[in-house]
Amino acid sequence: MDIEEKIDFFREMTLKTADEKVTDQLESFEDTLKEALEDHKAEQRNKAAIELDAEKDNLRKESNKHLAQLQLQQQRDLHKKQQQLKEEVFVLAKERVSEFMQTNDYIELLKKQLQEALNLAKGEDITLYIDSVDSDKKNMLEKHLDHDITLSERPFIGGSRGVIQSRKLLIDNSFLKRFEEEKANFSFDKAEEENAK
């Protein structure tokens, strides 16, 4: 082998070795890039999953908040409507009571209430009251009971009251008291339960 051939052989070997080294380095670099790409993809998927979960939580919270606001508004609207209906019910009830007060049954009720008050007094001094709207019934009731009756200065819609001073006892059979009690305790749930009975 002469020098030219040796140089060619050396060049070929050097190029081959350099080529192999470059190929190895390229493959190693490619593998590193692929690994980095896969790591980056996995990291992005994790990041996206975390962001998606956070956004789901935010949406759920917003939805729950909106739902709670709607429920609160519905409750307010329902309460307002119930109050309106309650007022209408009691207006109708007062109209019916006014109609009832024009009947003989009302007169009998007054007689019974006043007699029961007298019986409760057991001979003690008692002041019997009727509402001033019932002034036309005063004389007839006094004759029936053989007891004085006073017209109340404060209106109480109808019914009667009695006061036993010695016991400091008020016997209140007024319609006003009944209306106030019913109005304070009235609820549509109770009304439905009573209608179901």
Disulfide bonds with the S-S distance in Angstrom:
none
